[in-house]
C-alpha cells in the first residue's frame, strides 16, 4: 500500500493537468461527432472558446478565436469585427497567457508529446529569439493577408488555410478518418498535403522542444502575450521580495525573462522554487498558489475549491448530456417550416424546399419560386475542391441537354480566391452564385463536405440531397425521377 501511495504521489495529475483535460472536453463536448463523422452546427458554434480549438473538429461546440479573427478581418470591408476583437480583449485582460498554459487543447497535446523519452533541446538565446516569430505570423497571416484580400472582397483566412496544425489535426484528420468520409479523400489537394507536412514537422518538433508551436508559431499566444502584464489572473512577481537569483528562469521551460512576462504561461513551476516566496499565482487579490504575504492576499479555503470543482463537473456533465442527446441534435438541425399550402418544408428528401432568393455572379437574380414546373439542380462547389471543379463540366453539359431544367452552381464554404475572376477563365453557360456566409448552404441542409448536389422535382419537392460527386448517368436518373 505504501508503495502504491508513493507511486501515485509521483504520477498523480496536477491541478493544471486536470483543468487542461477538463477544458479540452468542454470545448469538444459533442463526442458523437466522431461517431458520425460530422461537425456540430448548432448555435453555440457562433461563440468563441478561449483556446486554440478547430471549428471543424467533429466534437467542437464552439468557434476558434483565431479563425474567427481572420474571418472578421477578411470581412472587414463590409462589417466591423467588434465581437471577435471584444472577445479577445476580454479573454486577454482577464487571463492573458493563463489560457495557453491551462485552457488550450493544443497546448495539452504538445506537452504530452514532449513527455516521450527522447533527448530534449534546452532553451537558449536562440529559442528566445525564435519566440518573436509568432508575432510575425500574427502580423502577416492573421492580419495583413486577410486585410489585403478583404479590400478586394475575397475572404482569405491565411493562417487557417496554410499553417494551422490544429485545423489539420482536429478538423481534417478528425473528419477524414471516419469511414463515412472515406470517399472524400479524393478531394485532397496540394494545400492539404502542405498543411499535413507542416503538422508533422510541428508535432515532431514538440517531441524534442517543449511547446514548440506555442512558443514559436502560435498567433493566439502572441495576442494573449501582449496583454499578460495587464491580466487579472496569472503569475505575479513581488519585486520587493525578489533577489534576482534566476531560479525561476532556470526551472521555467518557456522563454521568460521574468515570471509573468509575455512568454509566461503561468504554469506555476517557478512558485515552489523561489527562495523568497516572491512569486504567486493570483486571481486579483486571491492567492491561488504560493505563500508570499506582501501585499496581503486572500487565500481560497479548501471548501471553496471543492465547491468550484463540483460546479465545474456539473457544467461538464450537463454539456456532455446536452450535446450528445436528441435536444442537442434538434438545436443542430436547421429549423423546419410550413409553406403557404400547409405542407412540411425542409431540405430532406420528400420535403418542399423553402423558397430563397440569391444574386447570381452575373448580376441576375435566382428565385426558387420562379422555377415551379421545372426540375431544379443545385450544385454546391468550391474553387479549392478538386472533385467539384472536375464535375462542373458535367453540370454544364446537363443544362445544355435539358433546357427545361433550372441549374445553379453555388460556391460554398470558405472563399480563398476571386470566384468571378476564376469563372472568367472558364467557359461555363450555367449560372453561378456565391454563399459567403453559409446561409444558403444551411438552408439546403448541406454539411461541410463538398461537392454536394440537391435535386428538386417540378413542384419543388426534394428528390435527392447528398454530398459526393455525381455521374452523368446519376444526373439523368434523377432528372427522370423528378419529372
C-alpha positions in Angstrom: 0.0 0.0 0.0 2.8 2.4 0.9 4.5 1.6 -2.5 1.2 2.5 -4.3 1.0 5.8 -2.4 4.5 6.7 -3.3 3.8 5.7 -7.0 0.6 7.8 -7.0 2.3 10.8 -5.4 4.9 10.8 -8.2 2.4 10.4 -11.0 -0.9 11.9 -10.0 -2.1 14.6 -12.3 -1.6 18.2 -11.2 -4.4 20.6 -10.9 -3.2 22.3 -14.1 -3.3 19.0 -16.0 -6.8 18.3 -14.7 -8.0 21.7 -15.9 -6.4 21.2 -19.3 -8.2 17.9 -19.7 -11.4 19.5 -18.4 -11.4 22.4 -20.9 -10.5 20.1 -23.8 -13.6 18.0 -23.0 -15.8 21.1 -22.5 -14.7 22.7 -25.8 -15.3 19.3 -27.5 -18.4 18.1 -25.8 -20.1 16.8 -29.0 -18.3 13.4 -28.8 -20.8 11.7 -31.0 -19.5 13.9 -33.8 -16.5 11.4 -34.0 -19.0 8.5 -34.3 -21.0 10.3 -37.0 -18.1 11.8 -38.9 -19.8 15.2 -38.9 -19.2 18.6 -37.3 -21.7 20.2 -34.9 -23.5 23.1 -36.4 -25.7 24.4 -33.5 -26.0 27.9 -32.2 -23.1 27.6 -29.8 -20.7 27.4 -32.8 -21.1 31.2 -33.0 -19.4 31.6 -29.6 -15.6 31.7 -29.4 -13.8 29.4 -26.8 -10.6 30.9 -25.2 -8.1 28.3 -26.5 -6.9 27.2 -29.9 -9.5 24.5 -30.9 -10.6 24.0 -34.5 -14.1 24.9 -35.5 -14.2 21.9 -37.8 -13.3 19.3 -35.2 -16.2 16.8 -35.1 -16.6 17.3 -31.4 -16.2 21.1 -31.2 -19.1 23.0 -29.9 -17.6 26.5 -30.2 -15.5 28.5 -32.6 -11.8 29.1 -32.6 -11.0 32.7 -31.7 -8.0 32.8 -34.1 -10.1 31.5 -37.0 -12.9 33.9 -36.1 -10.5 36.8 -36.0 -9.2 36.0 -39.5 -12.7 35.7 -40.9 -13.6 39.0 -39.2 -10.6 40.8 -40.7 -11.4 39.2 -44.1 -14.9 40.6 -43.9 -13.9 44.0 -42.5 -14.5 45.7 -45.8 -18.3 45.1 -45.3 -18.7 44.8 -41.5 -16.6 45.7 -38.4 -15.1 43.0 -36.2 -16.5 44.3 -32.9 -17.5 40.9 -31.5 -14.2 39.0 -32.1 -11.9 41.8 -31.1 -14.0 42.4 -28.0 -13.9 38.7 -27.0 -10.2 38.5 -27.5 -9.7 41.6 -25.4 -11.9 40.2 -22.7 -10.1 36.8 -22.6 -6.7 38.6 -22.7 -7.3 41.1 -20.0 -8.8 38.6 -17.7 -6.5 35.6 -18.2 -3.6 36.5 -20.6 -1.5 33.5 -21.4 -3.0 31.6 -18.5 -5.3 30.3 -21.3 -2.2 28.9 -23.1 -1.0 27.1 -20.0 -4.3 25.9 -18.5 -7.1 26.0 -21.1 -5.7 25.2 -24.6 -6.2 21.7 -26.1 -3.3 22.3 -28.5 -1.1 23.1 -25.5 -2.1 19.9 -23.8 -1.2 17.9 -26.9 2.2 19.5 -27.1 3.0 18.8 -23.5 2.0 15.1 -23.8 4.2 14.7 -26.9 7.1 16.3 -25.0 6.8 13.5 -22.4 8.1 10.9 -24.9 11.5 9.7 -23.8 13.9 11.4 -26.2 16.7 13.9 -26.0 15.4 17.4 -25.4 16.5 20.8 -26.8 17.1 23.2 -23.9 16.1 26.8 -24.2 18.7 29.4 -25.1 19.1 32.8 -26.7 18.1 31.2 -30.0 14.8 29.9 -28.7 14.2 33.3 -27.1 14.8 35.0 -30.4 12.5 32.5 -32.2 9.7 33.3 -29.8 9.2 36.5 -31.8 8.3 34.5 -34.9 4.7 34.1 -33.7 4.3 37.9 -33.7 5.4 38.0 -37.4 2.9 35.3 -38.2 0.2 37.2 -36.4 1.0 40.4 -38.4 1.3 38.7 -41.8 -1.0 35.7 -41.9 -3.8 36.7 -39.4 -4.0 40.5 -40.1 -2.1 41.7 -43.3 -3.1 39.0 -45.8 -6.8 38.7 -44.8 -7.0 42.5 -44.8 -5.3 42.8 -48.2 -7.8 40.4 -49.7 -10.7 41.9 -47.8 -10.2 45.1 -49.8 -10.6 43.0 -52.9 -13.7 41.5 -51.4 -12.1 38.0 -51.3 -12.1 36.4 -47.8 -8.9 34.6 -47.2 -8.2 33.2 -43.6 -4.5 32.7 -44.4 -3.2 31.2 -41.2 -6.0 28.6 -41.2 -5.6 27.8 -44.8 -1.8 27.5 -45.0 -0.4 26.8 -41.5 -2.7 26.0 -38.5 -1.8 22.5 -37.2 -4.9 22.4 -35.0 -7.1 22.6 -38.2 -5.3 19.7 -39.8 -5.1 17.5 -36.7 -8.5 18.1 -35.2 -10.6 19.2 -38.2 -9.3 17.5 -41.4 -8.0 14.3 -39.9 -10.9 14.1 -37.4 -13.3 14.0 -40.3 -11.3 12.1 -42.9 -10.5 9.2 -40.6 -14.2 8.3 -40.3 -15.3 5.6 -42.7 -18.3 7.6 -43.8 -16.0 10.2 -45.2 -13.6 7.8 -47.0 -14.9 8.9 -50.4 -13.8 12.5 -49.6 -10.1 11.5 -49.7 -10.2 12.3 -53.4 -10.9 16.0 -52.5 -7.4 16.4 -51.0 -5.0 18.5 -53.0 -1.7 20.3 -52.7 -2.9 22.6 -49.9 -3.8 19.7 -47.6 -0.5 18.0 -48.5 1.5 21.1 -47.5 -0.6 21.5 -44.3 -0.2 17.9 -43.4 3.6 18.3 -43.8 3.5 21.4 -41.5 1.6 19.4 -38.9 4.1 16.5 -39.0 7.0 18.9 -38.6 5.4 20.8 -35.7 4.4 17.7 -33.8 7.8 16.2 -34.3 9.4 19.4 -33.0 7.2 19.2 -29.9 8.7 15.9 -29.0 12.2 17.5 -28.7 11.2 21.1 -27.9 8.8 22.0 -25.1 5.6 23.5 -26.6 7.4 24.3 -29.9 4.2 25.6 -31.7 3.1 27.6 -28.6 6.5 29.2 -28.2 7.4 30.0 -31.8 4.4 29.9 -34.1 1.0 30.4 -32.3 -0.5 33.8 -33.2 -3.2 33.4 -30.5 -0.4 33.1 -27.9 1.1 36.2 -29.3 -2.2 38.1 -28.8 -2.6 36.9 -25.2 1.1 37.6 -24.6 0.6 41.3 -25.4 -1.9 41.5 -22.6 -0.3 39.2 -20.0 1.1 42.1 -17.9 -2.4 43.6 -17.5 -4.2 40.3 -17.0 -6.3 39.8 -13.8 -5.3 36.2 -13.4 -1.7 34.9 -13.7 1.7 34.5 -12.1 2.7 37.7 -10.3 6.2 38.7 -9.1 6.6 40.8 -5.9 9.6 42.9 -6.8 10.3 43.9 -3.2 10.9 40.2 -2.3 12.9 39.3 -5.5 16.6 38.8 -5.2 17.1 38.1 -8.9 18.6 34.7 -8.2 17.5 33.3 -11.5 15.9 30.2 -10.0 12.6 31.0 -11.8 14.2 31.4 -15.2 16.2 28.2 -14.7 13.2 26.0 -13.9 10.8 27.5 -16.5 10.6 25.6 -19.8 9.4 28.7 -21.6 11.5 31.6 -22.8 10.8 34.0 -20.0 13.0 36.8 -18.7 10.9 37.1 -15.5 7.7 35.5 -14.2 4.5 37.0 -15.7 6.1 38.4 -18.9 4.8 37.8 -22.5 6.2 34.3 -22.7 5.0 33.1 -19.3 2.0 30.7 -19.5 1.5 30.8 -15.6 2.2 27.0 -15.3 3.4 27.7 -11.7 6.6 25.6 -11.8 8.6 28.6 -10.5 6.4 29.2 -7.5 7.9 26.4 -5.3 11.5 27.2 -6.4 11.5 30.8 -5.4 13.6 31.0 -2.2 12.0 34.2 -1.0 8.4 33.3 -1.9 8.2 36.3 -4.2 6.0 34.5 -6.8 2.3 33.7 -6.6 -0.5 32.6 -8.9 -3.3 35.1 -8.3 -6.8 36.0 -9.4 -7.0 39.6 -8.4 -6.2 39.7 -4.7 -6.9 36.0 -4.2 -3.8 33.8 -3.9 -4.4 30.6 -5.8 -0.9 29.2 -5.3 2.1 30.5 -3.4 2.7 31.9 0.1 4.0 35.5 -0.1 2.4 38.0 2.2 3.4 41.3 0.6 0.9 42.5 -0.4 -1.6 40.6 1.7 -3.7 38.3 -0.3 -6.9 36.3 0.2 -6.3 32.6 0.3 -9.2 30.5 -1.0 -10.3 27.9 1.5 -10.4 24.2 0.7 -14.1 24.0 0.7 -14.2 26.8 -1.9 -12.0 24.9 -4.3 -14.1 21.7 -3.7 -17.3 23.7 -4.5 -15.7 25.1 -7.6 -14.8 21.6 -8.9 -18.3 20.3 -8.1 -19.9 23.2 -10.1 -17.4 22.7 -13.0 -18.1 18.9 -13.2 -21.8 19.6 -13.2 -21.3 22.0 -16.1 -19.3 19.5 -18.0 -21.8 16.7 -17.3 -24.6 19.0 -18.5 -22.8 19.9 -21.6 -22.0 16.3 -22.5 -25.6 15.3 -21.9 -27.0 18.1 -24.0 -24.7 18.0 -27.0 -24.9 14.2 -27.3 -28.7 14.0 -26.8 -31.7 14.5 -29.0 -32.0 18.0 -27.7 -28.6 18.9 -29.0 -29.3 17.3 -32.3 -32.5 19.3 -32.6 -30.6 22.5 -31.9 -28.1 21.5 -34.6 -30.7 20.8 -37.3 -32.0 23.7 -39.4 -35.5 24.7 -38.2 -38.4 23.3 -40.2 -41.3 25.4 -41.5 -44.6 25.2 -43.3 -45.2 26.6 -46.7 -48.2 28.5 -47.9 -50.0 25.3 -48.8 -49.5 23.9 -45.2 -47.0 21.3 -46.4 -43.9 20.4 -44.4 -40.9 22.4 -45.7 -37.3 21.4 -45.3 -34.3 20.0 -47.1 -34.9 16.3 -46.5 -36.0 14.1 -49.3 -39.8 14.3 -49.7 -40.0 17.8 -48.2 -40.6 21.0 -50.1 -37.5 23.2 -50.1 -38.2 26.6 -48.6 -38.1 29.5 -51.1 -34.9 31.5 -51.4 -33.5 34.3 -53.5 -29.9 34.7 -54.4 -27.9 37.1 -56.6 -26.0 35.4 -59.3 -22.4 36.2 -60.2 -23.5 37.8 -63.4 -25.8 40.2 -61.5 -29.1 38.4 -62.2 -31.5 37.0 -59.6 -32.3 33.4 -58.9 -35.7 32.9 -57.2 -36.6 29.3 -56.4 -40.3 30.2 -56.5 -40.0 31.1 -60.2 -38.8 27.6 -61.1 -42.1 25.8 -60.4 -42.8 23.4 -63.3 -39.0 22.9 -63.8 -36.6 20.3 -62.5 -34.1 22.2 -60.3 -30.5 21.0 -59.9 -28.4 22.8 -57.2 -24.7 22.1 -57.1 -22.6 23.2 -54.1 -18.9 23.5 -55.0 -15.7 25.5 -54.4 -12.7 26.5 -56.4 -10.4 24.7 -53.9 -12.3 21.4 -54.2 -10.8 19.2 -56.8 -13.8 16.9 -57.4 -16.1 19.9 -57.5 -14.1 21.5 -60.3 -13.9 18.2 -62.2 -17.6 17.7 -62.3 -18.6 21.3 -63.2 -18.4 20.5 -67.0 -20.9 17.6 -66.3 -23.5 20.1 -64.9 -22.8 22.4 -67.7 -23.5 19.7 -70.3 -26.6 18.6 -68.4 -28.0 22.1 -68.5 -27.3 22.3 -72.3 -29.0 18.9 -72.9 -32.1 19.8 -70.7 -33.1 23.3 -71.4 -36.3 22.9 -69.4 -34.3 22.3 -66.2 -33.0 25.1 -63.8 -29.4 24.6 -62.8 -27.5 26.7 -60.3 -23.9 26.2 -59.1 -23.4 27.7 -55.7 -19.9 28.4 -54.4 -20.0 27.2 -50.8 -17.5 27.1 -47.9 -14.5 29.5 -47.4 -13.7 31.7 -50.4 -10.0 31.7 -50.8 -9.7 33.4 -54.2 -11.6 35.7 -56.5 -14.5 33.5 -57.7 -15.7 35.8 -60.6 -12.1 36.0 -61.9 -11.8 32.2 -61.7 -15.1 31.8 -63.6 -13.9 34.3 -66.2 -11.1 31.8 -67.1 -13.6 29.1 -67.8 -16.4 28.9 -70.4 -19.5 27.7 -68.4 -23.0 28.5 -69.5 -24.7 27.6 -66.2 -25.4 30.4 -63.7 -23.3 30.7 -60.6 -23.9 32.2 -57.2 -21.8 32.7 -54.0 -22.8 31.8 -50.5 -20.1 33.6 -48.4 -22.0 33.4 -45.0 -23.2 29.8 -45.4 -26.9 30.7 -45.0 -28.0 29.1 -48.3 -25.8 26.0 -47.6 -27.5 25.6 -44.2 -31.0 26.0 -45.8 -30.1 23.2 -48.2 -29.1 21.0 -45.2 -25.6 20.5 -46.6 -22.6 19.6 -44.5 -19.1 20.9 -44.8 -18.3 18.2 -47.3 -18.1 19.2 -51.0 -19.3 18.6 -53.7 -23.0 18.4 -52.7 -26.0 18.1 -55.0 -29.7 18.8 -54.4 -32.4 17.9 -57.0 -36.0 19.2 -56.8 -38.9 17.9 -58.8 -41.3 20.2 -60.7 -43.2 21.0 -57.5 -40.1 21.9 -55.5 -40.0 18.6 -53.6 -36.6 17.3 -52.8 -35.8 14.1 -54.6 -32.1 14.0 -53.9 -29.9 15.7 -51.3 -26.4 14.2 -50.7 -22.7 15.0 -50.7 -20.3 13.4 -53.1 -19.5 13.5 -56.8 -22.3 12.5 -59.2 -22.1 10.9 -62.7 -23.8 11.8 -65.9 -25.9 8.6 -65.5 -27.0 9.5 -62.0 -28.0 13.0 -63.1 -30.1 11.5 -65.9 -31.7 9.1 -63.5 -32.5 11.9 -61.0 -33.9 14.1 -63.9 -36.3 11.3 -64.9 -37.3 10.7 -61.3 -38.0 14.4 -60.8 -40.2 14.8 -63.9 
